[in-house]
Amino acid sequence: MKLKLAVAALAAALVIPAAHAQVKIGVTLSATGPAASLGIPERNTFQLLPATVGGQPVQWIVLDDASDTTKARQNAEKFVNEDKVDVIVGSTTTPNSLAMIEAAARSKTPMVSMAASARIVEPIDDAKRWVFKTPQSDALMASAITQHMGDSGVKTVGFIGFNDAYGEGWAQEFQKFADVRKLKVVGSERYSRTDTSVTGQVLKLMAANPDAILIAGSGTPAALPQKTLVERGYKGKIYQTHGVANADFLRVGGKDVNGTLLPAGPLLVASQLPDSNDSKKIALDYTKMYEGKFGAGSLSTFGGHAYDAYLILNAAIPEAAKKAKPGTPEFRAALRDAIENVKNLKATHGVFNMSSQDHNGLDQRARVIVRIDNGQWKLAQ
């Protein structure tokens, strides 16, 4: 009898750790380099997250990729080859995220990007079936911008964007929706995230005399074209993308960015939203938590993308844990499937409804139009 009890106790001791095995989450983000104003609030957010996700103990492994695609790829390789993570989160920017896909797909490790371009998850093929993302896609936001332009009487538009995957993705999506709205793109220019002057590009755009200009940049480097336009006396409307929705852009842009229009997630103006908004409560809760740690006015929508990645994993990990033990290929596959089946998840930037055909899962509830007034974000619609 005693032997039977001892065996039963040993079996129970072995089962409990299996049910609560540690989940390893590898995070790479751009805490330094040109995208630091985006990556720092993401890094800050991971510092706020609990040691358990979805009821499972987790190990957060957070690395800086310095806004560099090569480093991002190296971090992803380290995660899958050395750390043997169950899921990768990152990176901050589109080029870095694109550079990581091969490692995630080859190792069959699910990846949740915090970058915007639809190219990260589309088209869904053998590689990208392992990849998801939390920010609104450029297509969703380009639709919002062109609709606002059309409703505001804009007929002609100039475009200037990064000379990388972020800028090119925006150029394609913006042109597509501009055609739908009967807007004429009269000039299109590019610049580097590290450029210190865009005078030549701005003068070319101004020569075409567009009613409005869209700047497709992110973080503080997106302020350069706008400051140059203001200095050169441009009087038309200036639009930015949701890539500038943080306090550092306001700081660098100063008075030159007043009047700017941009699409943004609900988090940016959560306190101004009606109580019926699906994201308002969780966005305000996140804001209170973040600013309670890092100070009033420190909130950034990019930290919200990190928090939304956590919310997705919090919903998916328990489902995966029902089917396999963390640290195994079976768990990674089950987690991929669970993320793909996340439904009606209210988050800081909208409501996620993932599917086999949509690895972003956001709809029009994930966007509002915002105006910058006297250095403050104001809900425009």
C-alpha positions as CSV (number, residue, x, y, z in Angstrom):
1,M,0.0,0.0,0.0
2,K,2.8,2.4,0.9
3,L,4.6,1.6,-2.4
4,K,1.4,2.4,-4.3
5,L,1.1,5.8,-2.5
6,A,4.7,6.6,-3.2
7,V,4.3,5.8,-6.9
8,A,1.2,7.9,-7.0
9,A,2.9,10.8,-5.3
10,L,5.8,10.6,-7.7
11,A,3.5,10.5,-10.7
12,A,1.7,13.6,-9.4
13,A,5.0,15.4,-8.9
14,L,5.9,14.7,-12.5
15,V,2.6,15.8,-13.9
16,I,2.4,19.2,-12.2
17,P,5.6,20.6,-13.8
18,A,4.5,19.4,-17.2
19,A,1.2,21.3,-16.9
20,H,3.0,24.5,-15.8
21,A,6.3,24.2,-17.8
22,Q,8.0,27.5,-18.5
23,V,7.3,29.2,-21.8
24,K,10.3,31.0,-23.4
25,I,9.5,34.2,-25.2
26,G,12.2,35.9,-27.3
27,V,11.7,39.6,-27.8
28,T,13.9,41.7,-30.2
29,L,13.2,45.4,-30.5
30,S,14.9,48.6,-31.6
31,A,15.8,50.3,-28.3
32,T,18.8,52.1,-30.0
33,G,19.4,53.5,-33.5
34,P,17.0,55.5,-35.7
35,A,13.9,53.6,-34.5
36,A,14.7,54.0,-30.7
37,S,11.7,56.3,-30.1
38,L,9.5,53.4,-31.1
39,G,11.5,50.6,-29.5
40,I,12.1,52.2,-26.1
41,P,8.4,52.2,-25.1
42,E,8.1,48.6,-26.3
43,R,11.0,47.7,-24.1
44,N,9.4,49.6,-21.2
45,T,6.2,47.7,-21.7
46,F,7.9,44.3,-21.5
47,Q,9.3,45.4,-18.1
48,L,5.8,45.8,-16.9
49,L,4.6,42.3,-17.9
50,P,4.0,39.5,-15.4
51,A,6.1,36.4,-14.9
52,T,3.1,34.3,-16.0
53,V,1.2,34.5,-19.2
54,G,-2.0,32.6,-19.8
55,G,-1.4,30.8,-16.5
56,Q,2.0,29.5,-17.5
57,P,5.3,30.7,-16.1
58,V,7.3,32.6,-18.7
59,Q,10.9,33.7,-19.4
60,W,11.2,36.9,-21.2
61,I,14.4,37.2,-23.2
62,V,14.6,40.8,-24.5
63,L,17.3,41.9,-26.9
64,D,18.1,45.2,-28.7
65,D,18.6,45.0,-32.5
66,A,19.8,48.6,-32.7
67,S,17.4,49.3,-35.6
68,D,19.6,47.1,-37.8
69,T,18.3,44.3,-40.0
70,T,21.4,42.2,-39.7
71,K,21.2,42.3,-35.9
72,A,17.5,41.6,-35.9
73,R,18.2,38.5,-38.0
74,Q,21.0,37.4,-35.6
75,N,18.7,37.8,-32.6
76,A,16.1,35.7,-34.3
77,E,18.7,33.0,-35.0
78,K,19.9,33.1,-31.4
79,F,16.3,32.7,-30.2
80,V,15.6,29.6,-32.3
81,N,19.1,27.9,-32.2
82,E,20.4,28.7,-28.7
83,D,17.5,29.8,-26.5
84,K,15.0,27.4,-28.1
85,V,12.1,29.9,-27.6
86,D,8.5,28.9,-28.0
87,V,7.6,32.2,-29.7
88,I,9.4,35.3,-31.1
89,V,8.0,38.8,-30.6
90,G,9.4,41.6,-32.8
91,S,10.8,43.5,-34.2
92,T,10.0,47.2,-34.0
93,T,10.3,48.1,-37.7
94,T,9.2,46.6,-41.0
95,P,12.7,45.9,-42.5
96,N,13.8,44.2,-39.3
97,S,10.7,42.1,-39.0
98,L,11.0,41.0,-42.6
99,A,14.6,39.9,-41.9
100,M,13.4,37.6,-39.1
101,I,10.8,35.6,-41.0
102,E,13.2,33.0,-42.4
103,A,14.5,32.0,-39.0
104,A,11.0,31.8,-37.6
105,A,9.6,29.8,-40.5
106,R,12.6,27.4,-40.8
107,S,12.4,26.5,-37.1
108,K,8.6,26.5,-37.1
109,T,8.4,29.1,-34.3
110,P,5.5,31.5,-34.2
111,M,6.4,35.1,-34.5
112,V,4.4,38.2,-33.5
113,S,5.7,41.3,-35.1
114,M,5.3,44.8,-33.7
115,A,5.8,46.5,-37.1
116,A,3.2,47.9,-39.5
117,S,3.6,46.8,-43.1
118,A,1.2,44.3,-44.5
119,R,4.1,42.7,-46.3
120,I,5.1,41.1,-43.0
121,V,2.1,38.8,-43.0
122,E,0.9,38.9,-46.7
123,P,0.6,36.8,-48.7
124,I,0.2,34.0,-46.2
125,D,2.4,31.2,-47.6
126,D,4.5,28.4,-46.1
127,A,6.8,30.9,-44.3
128,K,4.3,33.6,-43.3
129,R,1.8,31.1,-41.9
130,W,4.1,31.3,-38.8
131,V,4.0,35.1,-38.7
132,F,1.4,37.5,-37.1
133,K,1.5,41.2,-36.2
134,T,-0.2,43.6,-33.8
135,P,0.0,47.1,-35.5
136,Q,-2.5,48.3,-38.0
137,S,-1.4,47.6,-41.6
138,D,-0.5,50.4,-43.9
139,A,-3.5,49.4,-46.1
140,L,-6.0,49.9,-43.3
141,M,-4.5,53.3,-42.4
142,A,-4.0,54.4,-46.1
143,S,-7.7,53.9,-46.6
144,A,-8.4,56.2,-43.6
145,I,-6.1,58.9,-44.8
146,T,-7.4,59.0,-48.4
147,Q,-11.0,59.0,-47.1
148,H,-10.2,62.0,-44.9
149,M,-8.4,63.7,-47.8
150,G,-11.3,63.2,-50.1
151,D,-13.8,64.4,-47.5
152,S,-11.6,67.5,-47.0
153,G,-11.6,68.5,-50.6
154,V,-8.1,67.4,-51.4
155,K,-7.6,66.7,-55.1
156,T,-3.8,66.5,-55.6
157,V,-1.2,64.9,-53.3
158,G,2.5,64.6,-52.9
159,F,4.3,61.7,-51.2
160,I,7.6,61.4,-49.4
161,G,8.6,58.2,-47.5
162,F,11.4,56.1,-46.3
163,N,13.5,54.4,-48.9
164,D,12.9,51.0,-47.3
165,A,10.2,48.4,-46.9
166,Y,8.1,50.7,-44.7
167,G,8.1,53.6,-47.2
168,E,7.6,51.3,-50.3
169,G,4.7,49.5,-48.7
170,W,3.0,52.8,-47.9
171,A,3.7,54.1,-51.4
172,Q,2.0,51.1,-52.9
173,E,-1.0,51.1,-50.6
174,F,-1.5,54.9,-50.7
175,Q,-1.4,54.9,-54.5
176,K,-4.0,52.1,-54.6
177,F,-6.5,54.0,-52.3
178,A,-5.7,57.3,-53.9
179,D,-6.9,55.9,-57.2
180,V,-10.1,54.7,-55.6
181,R,-10.7,58.1,-54.1
182,K,-9.8,59.9,-57.4
183,L,-6.8,61.6,-55.8
184,K,-4.0,62.5,-58.1
185,V,-0.4,61.8,-56.8
186,V,1.6,64.5,-58.4
187,G,5.0,63.7,-56.9
188,S,6.7,60.8,-55.0
189,E,10.0,61.1,-53.2
190,R,12.1,58.9,-50.9
191,Y,14.7,59.6,-48.1
192,S,16.7,57.6,-45.6
193,R,16.0,57.2,-41.9
194,T,19.4,58.6,-41.2
195,D,19.3,61.6,-43.7
196,T,20.0,65.1,-42.2
197,S,18.5,67.0,-45.2
198,V,15.6,66.4,-47.6
199,T,15.5,69.9,-49.1
200,G,15.9,68.6,-52.7
201,Q,13.0,66.2,-52.3
202,V,10.8,68.8,-50.6
203,L,11.4,71.4,-53.3
204,K,10.4,68.9,-56.0
205,L,7.2,68.2,-54.2
206,M,6.4,71.9,-53.6
207,A,7.0,72.6,-57.3
208,A,4.1,70.3,-58.1
209,N,1.9,72.4,-55.8
210,P,-0.2,69.6,-54.2
211,D,-3.2,70.2,-52.0
212,A,-1.7,67.9,-49.4
213,I,1.5,65.9,-48.7
214,L,1.7,62.5,-47.0
215,I,5.0,61.8,-45.1
216,A,5.4,58.0,-44.8
217,G,8.0,57.8,-42.1
218,S,8.1,56.6,-38.5
219,G,9.5,57.9,-35.2
220,T,11.6,61.0,-35.0
221,P,13.0,60.7,-38.6
222,A,9.5,61.5,-39.9
223,A,9.8,65.0,-38.5
224,L,12.5,66.1,-41.0
225,P,10.4,66.4,-44.1
226,Q,7.7,68.2,-42.2
227,K,10.0,70.7,-40.7
228,T,11.6,71.3,-44.1
229,L,8.1,71.8,-45.7
230,V,7.2,74.4,-43.0
231,E,10.6,76.2,-43.4
232,R,10.1,76.4,-47.1
233,G,6.6,77.9,-46.7
234,Y,4.4,75.0,-47.8
235,K,0.7,75.9,-47.0
236,G,-1.2,72.7,-47.9
237,K,-2.3,70.0,-45.5
238,I,0.3,67.7,-44.1
239,Y,-0.5,64.1,-43.2
240,Q,1.7,61.6,-41.4
241,T,1.3,57.8,-40.8
242,H,0.6,56.1,-37.5
243,G,4.4,55.6,-37.3
244,V,4.7,59.0,-35.6
245,A,2.3,58.5,-32.7
246,N,4.7,59.1,-29.8
247,A,5.8,61.9,-27.6
248,D,9.3,62.0,-29.1
249,F,7.9,63.0,-32.5
250,L,6.1,65.9,-30.9
251,R,9.3,66.9,-29.1
252,V,11.4,66.9,-32.2
253,G,8.8,68.4,-34.5
254,G,7.9,71.2,-32.1
255,K,5.6,73.9,-33.5
256,D,6.2,72.7,-37.0
257,V,4.0,69.7,-36.6
258,N,1.0,71.5,-35.3
259,G,-2.0,70.9,-37.6
260,T,-0.7,67.5,-38.7
261,L,-3.3,64.9,-39.4
262,L,-2.7,61.2,-39.0
263,P,-4.5,57.9,-38.5
264,A,-3.8,56.2,-35.2
265,G,-5.0,53.5,-32.9
266,P,-7.6,54.2,-30.2
267,L,-4.9,54.1,-27.5
268,L,-3.5,57.5,-28.5
269,V,-6.7,59.4,-27.6
270,A,-8.4,56.8,-25.4
271,S,-9.7,59.4,-22.9
272,Q,-11.4,61.3,-25.7
273,L,-13.3,58.2,-27.0
274,P,-16.9,57.4,-26.1
275,D,-17.4,54.8,-23.4
276,S,-18.9,52.5,-26.0
277,N,-15.5,52.1,-27.8
278,D,-14.3,48.6,-27.5
279,S,-10.7,49.6,-26.7
280,K,-11.3,52.4,-24.3
281,K,-11.2,50.6,-21.0
282,I,-8.2,48.4,-21.7
283,A,-6.3,51.4,-23.3
284,L,-6.9,53.5,-20.3
285,D,-5.8,50.7,-18.0
286,Y,-2.6,50.2,-20.0
287,T,-2.1,54.0,-19.9
288,K,-2.4,54.1,-16.2
289,M,0.0,51.2,-15.7
290,Y,2.6,52.6,-18.2
291,E,2.5,56.2,-17.0
292,G,2.4,55.1,-13.4
293,K,5.9,53.6,-14.0
294,F,7.4,56.0,-16.6
295,G,5.7,59.3,-15.9
296,A,2.8,61.4,-17.1
297,G,2.9,62.0,-20.8
298,S,5.2,59.1,-21.5
299,L,2.6,57.0,-23.3
300,S,3.4,55.8,-26.8
301,T,1.2,53.8,-29.2
302,F,4.2,51.6,-29.8
303,G,4.2,50.4,-26.3
304,G,0.6,49.5,-26.9
305,H,1.6,47.2,-29.8
306,A,3.9,45.4,-27.4
307,Y,1.1,45.1,-24.8
308,D,-1.3,43.8,-27.5
309,A,1.3,41.1,-28.4
310,Y,1.2,40.1,-24.7
311,L,-2.7,40.0,-24.8
312,I,-2.6,37.8,-27.8
313,L,-0.2,35.4,-26.2
314,N,-2.2,35.5,-22.9
315,A,-5.2,34.3,-24.9
316,A,-3.3,31.7,-27.0
317,I,-0.9,30.1,-24.6
318,P,-3.5,28.3,-22.4
319,E,-5.0,26.7,-25.6
320,A,-1.6,25.5,-26.8
321,A,-0.8,24.2,-23.3
322,K,-3.8,21.9,-23.5
323,K,-2.2,20.1,-26.4
324,A,1.5,20.0,-25.7
325,K,4.3,20.9,-23.3
326,P,6.2,24.2,-23.8
327,G,9.7,23.7,-25.2
328,T,8.5,21.2,-27.8
329,P,7.8,21.5,-31.5
330,E,4.3,20.3,-30.8
331,F,3.7,23.2,-28.5
332,R,5.1,25.7,-31.0
333,A,2.7,24.3,-33.6
334,A,-0.2,24.4,-31.2
335,L,0.6,28.0,-30.2
336,R,0.7,29.0,-33.9
337,D,-2.7,27.5,-34.4
338,A,-4.1,29.1,-31.2
339,I,-2.9,32.6,-32.2
340,E,-4.5,32.1,-35.6
341,N,-7.8,31.3,-33.8
342,V,-7.8,34.3,-31.4
343,K,-11.3,35.9,-31.7
344,N,-12.9,39.0,-30.4
345,L,-9.9,40.0,-28.3
346,K,-10.3,43.6,-27.1
347,A,-6.9,45.3,-27.0
348,T,-5.4,48.8,-26.8
349,H,-5.4,49.3,-30.6
350,G,-8.6,47.5,-31.6
351,V,-10.3,44.1,-31.6
352,F,-8.3,41.1,-32.9
353,N,-10.0,38.5,-35.0
354,M,-7.3,36.3,-36.5
355,S,-7.9,33.7,-39.2
356,S,-6.0,31.6,-41.7
357,Q,-6.5,34.4,-44.2
358,D,-5.8,37.3,-41.8
359,H,-2.7,37.3,-39.5
360,N,-3.3,40.9,-38.3
361,G,-7.0,40.6,-37.5
362,L,-7.9,44.3,-37.1
363,D,-10.7,46.2,-38.7
364,Q,-11.9,49.8,-38.8
365,R,-12.3,49.8,-35.0
366,A,-8.5,50.0,-34.9
367,R,-8.2,53.5,-36.4
368,V,-9.2,57.1,-35.7
369,I,-8.1,60.3,-37.3
370,V,-6.0,62.5,-35.0
371,R,-4.9,66.1,-35.3
372,I,-1.9,67.6,-33.5
373,D,-3.0,70.9,-31.8
374,N,-0.4,72.8,-29.7
375,G,1.6,69.7,-29.1
376,Q,-1.3,67.6,-28.1
377,W,-3.1,64.7,-29.7
378,K,-6.7,65.6,-30.5
379,L,-9.4,63.3,-31.8
380,A,-10.5,64.6,-35.2
381,Q,-13.1,62.1,-36.0
